[in-house]
Amino acid sequence: MHSDSIEVGRFRVSPMTTPEAGGRFASSVSIRSGSGSATTDRVFRFKRTFASSAGASDYALIQGIAWARDR
């Protein structure tokens, strides 16, 4: 499931969640930069799981923002 993405400098940060067995949720984040044939998309998956989709999405968004701000 995709949540709303946000712009952080030259990056677009998009948190994502995936339901897992046992009712928990995995989180990942897509960090995109560039446009057209020069587009780069990095996807980070996190080992930690969450009790809710919202919690997983929030965690991914925070991690993505931190990564983008460090660049």
mmCIF file as gemmi writes it, N, C-alpha and C atoms, coordinates in Angstrom:
data_model
loop_
_atom_site.group_PDB
_atom_site.id
_atom_site.type_symbol
_atom_site.label_atom_id
_atom_site.label_alt_id
_atom_site.label_comp_id
_atom_site.label_asym_id
_atom_site.label_entity_id
_atom_site.label_seq_id
_atom_site.pdbx_PDB_ins_code
_atom_site.Cartn_x
_atom_site.Cartn_y
_atom_site.Cartn_z
_atom_site.occupancy
_atom_site.B_iso_or_equiv
_atom_site.pdbx_formal_charge
_atom_site.auth_seq_id
_atom_site.auth_asym_id
_atom_site.pdbx_PDB_model_num
ATOM 1 N N . MET Axp A 1 ? 0.841 -1.18 0 1 0 ? 1 A 1
ATOM 2 C CA . MET Axp A 1 ? 0 0 0 1 0 ? 1 A 1
ATOM 3 C C . MET Axp A 1 ? 0.886 1.244 0 1 0 ? 1 A 1
ATOM 4 N N . HIS Axp A 2 ? 0.57 2.201 -0.836 1 0 ? 2 A 1
ATOM 5 C CA . HIS Axp A 2 ? 1.344 3.432 -0.91 1 0 ? 2 A 1
ATOM 6 C C . HIS Axp A 2 ? 0.648 4.515 -0.099 1 0 ? 2 A 1
ATOM 7 N N . SER Axp A 3 ? 1.441 5.244 0.651 1 0 ? 3 A 1
ATOM 8 C CA . SER Axp A 3 ? 0.928 6.406 1.362 1 0 ? 3 A 1
ATOM 9 C C . SER Axp A 3 ? 1.27 7.639 0.541 1 0 ? 3 A 1
ATOM 10 N N . ASP Axp A 4 ? 0.894 8.779 1.043 1 0 ? 4 A 1
ATOM 11 C CA . ASP Axp A 4 ? 1.227 10.018 0.351 1 0 ? 4 A 1
ATOM 12 C C . ASP Axp A 4 ? 2.731 10.224 0.363 1 0 ? 4 A 1
ATOM 13 N N . SER Axp A 5 ? 3.252 10.683 -0.752 1 0 ? 5 A 1
ATOM 14 C CA . SER Axp A 5 ? 4.676 10.978 -0.819 1 0 ? 5 A 1
ATOM 15 C C . SER Axp A 5 ? 4.883 12.47 -0.603 1 0 ? 5 A 1
ATOM 16 N N . ILE Axp A 6 ? 6.103 12.821 -0.206 1 0 ? 6 A 1
ATOM 17 C CA . ILE Axp A 6 ? 6.42 14.227 0.041 1 0 ? 6 A 1
ATOM 18 C C . ILE Axp A 6 ? 7.736 14.569 -0.639 1 0 ? 6 A 1
ATOM 19 N N . GLU Axp A 7 ? 7.93 15.849 -0.909 1 0 ? 7 A 1
ATOM 20 C CA . GLU Axp A 7 ? 9.181 16.354 -1.469 1 0 ? 7 A 1
ATOM 21 C C . GLU Axp A 7 ? 10.095 16.76 -0.323 1 0 ? 7 A 1
ATOM 22 N N . VAL Axp A 8 ? 11.347 16.323 -0.394 1 0 ? 8 A 1
ATOM 23 C CA . VAL Axp A 8 ? 12.376 16.73 0.56 1 0 ? 8 A 1
ATOM 24 C C . VAL Axp A 8 ? 13.579 17.159 -0.273 1 0 ? 8 A 1
ATOM 25 N N . GLY Axp A 9 ? 13.733 18.46 -0.452 1 0 ? 9 A 1
ATOM 26 C CA . GLY Axp A 9 ? 14.795 18.941 -1.335 1 0 ? 9 A 1
ATOM 27 C C . GLY Axp A 9 ? 14.559 18.444 -2.746 1 0 ? 9 A 1
ATOM 28 N N . ARG Axp A 10 ? 15.559 17.78 -3.324 1 0 ? 10 A 1
ATOM 29 C CA . ARG Axp A 10 ? 15.427 17.269 -4.694 1 0 ? 10 A 1
ATOM 30 C C . ARG Axp A 10 ? 14.879 15.852 -4.738 1 0 ? 10 A 1
ATOM 31 N N . PHE Axp A 11 ? 14.441 15.323 -3.599 1 0 ? 11 A 1
ATOM 32 C CA . PHE Axp A 11 ? 13.964 13.948 -3.509 1 0 ? 11 A 1
ATOM 33 C C . PHE Axp A 11 ? 12.453 13.875 -3.284 1 0 ? 11 A 1
ATOM 34 N N . ARG Axp A 12 ? 11.839 12.822 -3.806 1 0 ? 12 A 1
ATOM 35 C CA . ARG Axp A 12 ? 10.449 12.492 -3.489 1 0 ? 12 A 1
ATOM 36 C C . ARG Axp A 12 ? 10.5 11.247 -2.621 1 0 ? 12 A 1
ATOM 37 N N . VAL Axp A 13 ? 9.981 11.366 -1.396 1 0 ? 13 A 1
ATOM 38 C CA . VAL Axp A 13 ? 10.008 10.289 -0.406 1 0 ? 13 A 1
ATOM 39 C C . VAL Axp A 13 ? 8.613 9.678 -0.31 1 0 ? 13 A 1
ATOM 40 N N . SER Axp A 14 ? 8.533 8.357 -0.545 1 0 ? 14 A 1
ATOM 41 C CA . SER Axp A 14 ? 7.247 7.653 -0.548 1 0 ? 14 A 1
ATOM 42 C C . SER Axp A 14 ? 7.305 6.437 0.378 1 0 ? 14 A 1
ATOM 43 N N . PRO Axp A 15 ? 6.638 6.514 1.531 1 0 ? 15 A 1
ATOM 44 C CA . PRO Axp A 15 ? 6.609 5.35 2.422 1 0 ? 15 A 1
ATOM 45 C C . PRO Axp A 15 ? 5.647 4.295 1.887 1 0 ? 15 A 1
ATOM 46 N N . MET Axp A 16 ? 5.954 3.031 2.159 1 0 ? 16 A 1
ATOM 47 C CA . MET Axp A 16 ? 5.104 1.921 1.72 1 0 ? 16 A 1
ATOM 48 C C . MET Axp A 16 ? 4.997 0.902 2.846 1 0 ? 16 A 1
ATOM 49 N N . THR Axp A 17 ? 3.867 0.216 2.899 1 0 ? 17 A 1
ATOM 50 C CA . THR Axp A 17 ? 3.682 -0.84 3.895 1 0 ? 17 A 1
ATOM 51 C C . THR Axp A 17 ? 3.192 -2.107 3.205 1 0 ? 17 A 1
ATOM 52 N N . THR Axp A 18 ? 3.493 -3.241 3.839 1 0 ? 18 A 1
ATOM 53 C CA . THR Axp A 18 ? 3.073 -4.538 3.324 1 0 ? 18 A 1
ATOM 54 C C . THR Axp A 18 ? 2.582 -5.386 4.49 1 0 ? 18 A 1
ATOM 55 N N . PRO Axp A 19 ? 1.372 -5.951 4.401 1 0 ? 19 A 1
ATOM 56 C CA . PRO Axp A 19 ? 0.909 -6.837 5.476 1 0 ? 19 A 1
ATOM 57 C C . PRO Axp A 19 ? 1.732 -8.121 5.494 1 0 ? 19 A 1
ATOM 58 N N . GLU Axp A 20 ? 2.023 -8.607 6.698 1 0 ? 20 A 1
ATOM 59 C CA . GLU Axp A 20 ? 2.774 -9.847 6.862 1 0 ? 20 A 1
ATOM 60 C C . GLU Axp A 20 ? 1.945 -10.848 7.648 1 0 ? 20 A 1
ATOM 61 N N . ALA Axp A 21 ? 2.424 -12.07 7.681 1 0 ? 21 A 1
ATOM 62 C CA . ALA Axp A 21 ? 1.751 -13.118 8.456 1 0 ? 21 A 1
ATOM 63 C C . ALA Axp A 21 ? 1.662 -12.686 9.92 1 0 ? 21 A 1
ATOM 64 N N . GLY Axp A 22 ? 0.61 -13.061 10.57 1 0 ? 22 A 1
ATOM 65 C CA . GLY Axp A 22 ? 0.439 -12.712 11.974 1 0 ? 22 A 1
ATOM 66 C C . GLY Axp A 22 ? -0.154 -11.339 12.192 1 0 ? 22 A 1
ATOM 67 N N . GLY Axp A 23 ? -0.566 -10.66 11.111 1 0 ? 23 A 1
ATOM 68 C CA . GLY Axp A 23 ? -1.229 -9.37 11.256 1 0 ? 23 A 1
ATOM 69 C C . GLY Axp A 23 ? -0.302 -8.183 11.433 1 0 ? 23 A 1
ATOM 70 N N . ARG Axp A 24 ? 1 -8.372 11.296 1 0 ? 24 A 1
ATOM 71 C CA . ARG Axp A 24 ? 1.944 -7.262 11.434 1 0 ? 24 A 1
ATOM 72 C C . ARG Axp A 24 ? 2.208 -6.644 10.061 1 0 ? 24 A 1
ATOM 73 N N . PHE Axp A 25 ? 2.911 -5.518 10.059 1 0 ? 25 A 1
ATOM 74 C CA . PHE Axp A 25 ? 3.177 -4.79 8.821 1 0 ? 25 A 1
ATOM 75 C C . PHE Axp A 25 ? 4.666 -4.509 8.668 1 0 ? 25 A 1
ATOM 76 N N . ALA Axp A 26 ? 5.157 -4.716 7.461 1 0 ? 26 A 1
ATOM 77 C CA . ALA Axp A 26 ? 6.532 -4.362 7.109 1 0 ? 26 A 1
ATOM 78 C C . ALA Axp A 26 ? 6.517 -2.968 6.502 1 0 ? 26 A 1
ATOM 79 N N . SER Axp A 27 ? 7.651 -2.282 6.61 1 0 ? 27 A 1
ATOM 80 C CA . SER Axp A 27 ? 7.727 -0.943 6.027 1 0 ? 27 A 1
ATOM 81 C C . SER Axp A 27 ? 8.913 -0.846 5.081 1 0 ? 27 A 1
ATOM 82 N N . SER Axp A 28 ? 8.751 0.019 4.1 1 0 ? 28 A 1
ATOM 83 C CA . SER Axp A 28 ? 9.829 0.34 3.17 1 0 ? 28 A 1
ATOM 84 C C . SER Axp A 28 ? 9.606 1.767 2.693 1 0 ? 28 A 1
ATOM 85 N N . VAL Axp A 29 ? 10.633 2.321 2.078 1 0 ? 29 A 1
ATOM 86 C CA . VAL Axp A 29 ? 10.509 3.689 1.581 1 0 ? 29 A 1
ATOM 87 C C . VAL Axp A 29 ? 11.198 3.785 0.226 1 0 ? 29 A 1
ATOM 88 N N . SER Axp A 30 ? 10.559 4.481 -0.683 1 0 ? 30 A 1
ATOM 89 C CA . SER Axp A 30 ? 11.124 4.778 -1.995 1 0 ? 30 A 1
ATOM 90 C C . SER Axp A 30 ? 11.601 6.226 -1.971 1 0 ? 30 A 1
ATOM 91 N N . ILE Axp A 31 ? 12.834 6.43 -2.428 1 0 ? 31 A 1
ATOM 92 C CA . ILE Axp A 31 ? 13.386 7.782 -2.505 1 0 ? 31 A 1
ATOM 93 C C . ILE Axp A 31 ? 13.81 8.01 -3.948 1 0 ? 31 A 1
ATOM 94 N N . ARG Axp A 32 ? 13.1 8.893 -4.61 1 0 ? 32 A 1
ATOM 95 C CA . ARG Axp A 32 ? 13.291 9.114 -6.047 1 0 ? 32 A 1
ATOM 96 C C . ARG Axp A 32 ? 13.893 10.495 -6.29 1 0 ? 32 A 1
ATOM 97 N N . SER Axp A 33 ? 14.781 10.539 -7.275 1 0 ? 33 A 1
ATOM 98 C CA . SER Axp A 33 ? 15.344 11.823 -7.702 1 0 ? 33 A 1
ATOM 99 C C . SER Axp A 33 ? 15.509 11.802 -9.217 1 0 ? 33 A 1
ATOM 100 N N . GLY Axp A 34 ? 15.651 12.984 -9.786 1 0 ? 34 A 1
ATOM 101 C CA . GLY Axp A 34 ? 15.819 13.093 -11.231 1 0 ? 34 A 1
ATOM 102 C C . GLY Axp A 34 ? 14.499 13.003 -11.965 1 0 ? 34 A 1
ATOM 103 N N . SER Axp A 35 ? 14.584 12.984 -13.294 1 0 ? 35 A 1
ATOM 104 C CA . SER Axp A 35 ? 13.383 12.864 -14.114 1 0 ? 35 A 1
ATOM 105 C C . SER Axp A 35 ? 13.739 12.21 -15.441 1 0 ? 35 A 1
ATOM 106 N N . GLY Axp A 36 ? 12.73 11.684 -16.089 1 0 ? 36 A 1
ATOM 107 C CA . GLY Axp A 36 ? 12.927 11.034 -17.382 1 0 ? 36 A 1
ATOM 108 C C . GLY Axp A 36 ? 13.901 9.872 -17.297 1 0 ? 36 A 1
ATOM 109 N N . SER Axp A 37 ? 14.809 9.797 -18.262 1 0 ? 37 A 1
ATOM 110 C CA . SER Axp A 37 ? 15.765 8.685 -18.291 1 0 ? 37 A 1
ATOM 111 C C . SER Axp A 37 ? 16.84 8.818 -17.217 1 0 ? 37 A 1
ATOM 112 N N . ALA Axp A 38 ? 16.895 9.955 -16.536 1 0 ? 38 A 1
ATOM 113 C CA . ALA Axp A 38 ? 17.872 10.163 -15.465 1 0 ? 38 A 1
ATOM 114 C C . ALA Axp A 38 ? 17.272 9.932 -14.077 1 0 ? 38 A 1
ATOM 115 N N . THR Axp A 39 ? 16.103 9.317 -14.013 1 0 ? 39 A 1
ATOM 116 C CA . THR Axp A 39 ? 15.454 9.057 -12.727 1 0 ? 39 A 1
ATOM 117 C C . THR Axp A 39 ? 16.179 7.946 -11.977 1 0 ? 39 A 1
ATOM 118 N N . THR Axp A 40 ? 16.398 8.177 -10.695 1 0 ? 40 A 1
ATOM 119 C CA . THR Axp A 40 ? 16.965 7.16 -9.809 1 0 ? 40 A 1
ATOM 120 C C . THR Axp A 40 ? 15.965 6.919 -8.695 1 0 ? 40 A 1
ATOM 121 N N . ASP Axp A 41 ? 15.69 5.654 -8.41 1 0 ? 41 A 1
ATOM 122 C CA . ASP Axp A 41 ? 14.75 5.298 -7.347 1 0 ? 41 A 1
ATOM 123 C C . ASP Axp A 41 ? 15.437 4.308 -6.416 1 0 ? 41 A 1
ATOM 124 N N . ARG Axp A 42 ? 15.635 4.726 -5.171 1 0 ? 42 A 1
ATOM 125 C CA . ARG Axp A 42 ? 16.219 3.852 -4.159 1 0 ? 42 A 1
ATOM 126 C C . ARG Axp A 42 ? 15.084 3.337 -3.292 1 0 ? 42 A 1
ATOM 127 N N . VAL Axp A 43 ? 15.1 2.057 -2.993 1 0 ? 43 A 1
ATOM 128 C CA . VAL Axp A 43 ? 14.081 1.48 -2.115 1 0 ? 43 A 1
ATOM 129 C C . VAL Axp A 43 ? 14.787 0.831 -0.938 1 0 ? 43 A 1
ATOM 130 N N . PHE Axp A 44 ? 14.414 1.257 0.261 1 0 ? 44 A 1
ATOM 131 C CA . PHE Axp A 44 ? 14.966 0.697 1.49 1 0 ? 44 A 1
ATOM 132 C C . PHE Axp A 44 ? 13.867 -0.098 2.183 1 0 ? 44 A 1
ATOM 133 N N . ARG Axp A 45 ? 14.179 -1.33 2.573 1 0 ? 45 A 1
ATOM 134 C CA . ARG Axp A 45 ? 13.244 -2.171 3.331 1 0 ? 45 A 1
ATOM 135 C C . ARG Axp A 45 ? 13.783 -2.311 4.742 1 0 ? 45 A 1
ATOM 136 N N . PHE Axp A 46 ? 12.899 -2.231 5.703 1 0 ? 46 A 1
ATOM 137 C CA . PHE Axp A 46 ? 13.308 -2.27 7.103 1 0 ? 46 A 1
ATOM 138 C C . PHE Axp A 46 ? 12.925 -3.604 7.732 1 0 ? 46 A 1
ATOM 139 N N . LYS Axp A 47 ? 13.794 -4.111 8.607 1 0 ? 47 A 1
ATOM 140 C CA . LYS Axp A 47 ? 13.566 -5.41 9.246 1 0 ? 47 A 1
ATOM 141 C C . LYS Axp A 47 ? 12.458 -5.351 10.3 1 0 ? 47 A 1
ATOM 142 N N . ARG Axp A 48 ? 12.368 -4.228 10.981 1 0 ? 48 A 1
ATOM 143 C CA . ARG Axp A 48 ? 11.381 -4.071 12.049 1 0 ? 48 A 1
ATOM 144 C C . ARG Axp A 48 ? 9.97 -4.202 11.484 1 0 ? 48 A 1
ATOM 145 N N . THR Axp A 49 ? 9.074 -4.851 12.239 1 0 ? 49 A 1
ATOM 146 C CA . THR Axp A 49 ? 7.663 -4.923 11.846 1 0 ? 49 A 1
ATOM 147 C C . THR Axp A 49 ? 6.827 -4.132 12.841 1 0 ? 49 A 1
ATOM 148 N N . PHE Axp A 50 ? 5.596 -3.823 12.44 1 0 ? 50 A 1
ATOM 149 C CA . PHE Axp A 50 ? 4.747 -2.924 13.213 1 0 ? 50 A 1
ATOM 150 C C . PHE Axp A 50 ? 3.355 -3.51 13.379 1 0 ? 50 A 1
ATOM 151 N N . ALA Axp A 51 ? 2.693 -3.115 14.447 1 0 ? 51 A 1
ATOM 152 C CA . ALA Axp A 51 ? 1.342 -3.596 14.735 1 0 ? 51 A 1
ATOM 153 C C . ALA Axp A 51 ? 0.309 -2.971 13.8 1 0 ? 51 A 1
ATOM 154 N N . SER Axp A 52 ? 0.62 -1.79 13.251 1 0 ? 52 A 1
ATOM 155 C CA . SER Axp A 52 ? -0.344 -1.116 12.372 1 0 ? 52 A 1
ATOM 156 C C . SER Axp A 52 ? 0.331 -0.634 11.094 1 0 ? 52 A 1
ATOM 157 N N . SER Axp A 53 ? -0.471 -0.496 10.065 1 0 ? 53 A 1
ATOM 158 C CA . SER Axp A 53 ? 0.015 0.043 8.798 1 0 ? 53 A 1
ATOM 159 C C . SER Axp A 53 ? 0.473 1.49 8.976 1 0 ? 53 A 1
ATOM 160 N N . ALA Axp A 54 ? -0.26 2.247 9.782 1 0 ? 54 A 1
ATOM 161 C CA . ALA Axp A 54 ? 0.097 3.648 10.022 1 0 ? 54 A 1
ATOM 162 C C . ALA Axp A 54 ? 1.451 3.758 10.713 1 0 ? 54 A 1
ATOM 163 N N . GLY Axp A 55 ? 1.705 2.895 11.68 1 0 ? 55 A 1
ATOM 164 C CA . GLY Axp A 55 ? 2.993 2.898 12.371 1 0 ? 55 A 1
ATOM 165 C C . GLY Axp A 55 ? 4.136 2.571 11.428 1 0 ? 55 A 1
ATOM 166 N N . ALA Axp A 56 ? 3.921 1.586 10.561 1 0 ? 56 A 1
ATOM 167 C CA . ALA Axp A 56 ? 4.939 1.203 9.582 1 0 ? 56 A 1
ATOM 168 C C . ALA Axp A 56 ? 5.197 2.342 8.599 1 0 ? 56 A 1
ATOM 169 N N . SER Axp A 57 ? 4.138 3 8.157 1 0 ? 57 A 1
ATOM 170 C CA . SER Axp A 57 ? 4.264 4.106 7.216 1 0 ? 57 A 1
ATOM 171 C C . SER Axp A 57 ? 4.987 5.292 7.85 1 0 ? 57 A 1
ATOM 172 N N . ASP Axp A 58 ? 4.627 5.622 9.078 1 0 ? 58 A 1
ATOM 173 C CA . ASP Axp A 58 ? 5.281 6.728 9.786 1 0 ? 58 A 1
ATOM 174 C C . ASP Axp A 58 ? 6.777 6.479 9.936 1 0 ? 58 A 1
ATOM 175 N N . TYR Axp A 59 ? 7.139 5.251 10.318 1 0 ? 59 A 1
ATOM 176 C CA . TYR Axp A 59 ? 8.548 4.899 10.492 1 0 ? 59 A 1
ATOM 177 C C . TYR Axp A 59 ? 9.306 5.056 9.17 1 0 ? 59 A 1
ATOM 178 N N . ALA Axp A 60 ? 8.74 4.535 8.093 1 0 ? 60 A 1
ATOM 179 C CA . ALA Axp A 60 ? 9.386 4.625 6.785 1 0 ? 60 A 1
ATOM 180 C C . ALA Axp A 60 ? 9.548 6.079 6.349 1 0 ? 60 A 1
ATOM 181 N N . LEU Axp A 61 ? 8.527 6.889 6.583 1 0 ? 61 A 1
ATOM 182 C CA . LEU Axp A 61 ? 8.595 8.299 6.203 1 0 ? 61 A 1
ATOM 183 C C . LEU Axp A 61 ? 9.696 9.018 6.98 1 0 ? 61 A 1
ATOM 184 N N . ILE Axp A 62 ? 9.776 8.786 8.273 1 0 ? 62 A 1
ATOM 185 C CA . ILE Axp A 62 ? 10.811 9.412 9.106 1 0 ? 62 A 1
ATOM 186 C C . ILE Axp A 62 ? 12.203 9.008 8.628 1 0 ? 62 A 1
ATOM 187 N N . GLN Axp A 63 ? 12.386 7.719 8.341 1 0 ? 63 A 1
ATOM 188 C CA . GLN Axp A 63 ? 13.688 7.242 7.872 1 0 ? 63 A 1
ATOM 189 C C . GLN Axp A 63 ? 14.036 7.84 6.508 1 0 ? 63 A 1
ATOM 190 N N . GLY Axp A 64 ? 13.055 7.928 5.624 1 0 ? 64 A 1
ATOM 191 C CA . GLY Axp A 64 ? 13.289 8.502 4.304 1 0 ? 64 A 1
ATOM 192 C C . GLY Axp A 64 ? 13.636 9.978 4.358 1 0 ? 64 A 1
ATOM 193 N N . ILE Axp A 65 ? 12.937 10.721 5.195 1 0 ? 65 A 1
ATOM 194 C CA . ILE Axp A 65 ? 13.23 12.15 5.362 1 0 ? 65 A 1
ATOM 195 C C . ILE Axp A 65 ? 14.645 12.333 5.896 1 0 ? 65 A 1
ATOM 196 N N . ALA Axp A 66 ? 15.016 11.541 6.893 1 0 ? 66 A 1
ATOM 197 C CA . ALA Axp A 66 ? 16.365 11.641 7.466 1 0 ? 66 A 1
ATOM 198 C C . ALA Axp A 66 ? 17.423 11.355 6.405 1 0 ? 66 A 1
ATOM 199 N N . TRP Axp A 67 ? 17.205 10.331 5.581 1 0 ? 67 A 1
ATOM 200 C CA . TRP Axp A 67 ? 18.163 9.989 4.529 1 0 ? 67 A 1
ATOM 201 C C . TRP Axp A 67 ? 18.288 11.142 3.538 1 0 ? 67 A 1
ATOM 202 N N . ALA Axp A 68 ? 17.157 11.686 3.096 1 0 ? 68 A 1
ATOM 203 C CA . ALA Axp A 68 ? 17.164 12.761 2.101 1 0 ? 68 A 1
ATOM 204 C C . ALA Axp A 68 ? 17.822 14.029 2.645 1 0 ? 68 A 1
ATOM 205 N N . ARG Axp A 69 ? 17.59 14.345 3.894 1 0 ? 69 A 1
ATOM 206 C CA . ARG Axp A 69 ? 18.178 15.557 4.483 1 0 ? 69 A 1
ATOM 207 C C . ARG Axp A 69 ? 19.692 15.438 4.64 1 0 ? 69 A 1
ATOM 208 N N . ASP Axp A 70 ? 20.189 14.214 4.777 1 0 ? 70 A 1
ATOM 209 C CA . ASP Axp A 70 ? 21.637 14.004 4.908 1 0 ? 70 A 1
ATOM 210 C C . ASP Axp A 70 ? 22.367 14.131 3.578 1 0 ? 70 A 1
ATOM 211 N N . ARG Axp A 71 ? 21.647 14.256 2.486 1 0 ? 71 A 1
ATOM 212 C CA . ARG Axp A 71 ? 22.285 14.313 1.166 1 0 ? 71 A 1
ATOM 213 C C . ARG Axp A 71 ? 22.422 15.731 0.697 1 0 ? 71 A 1
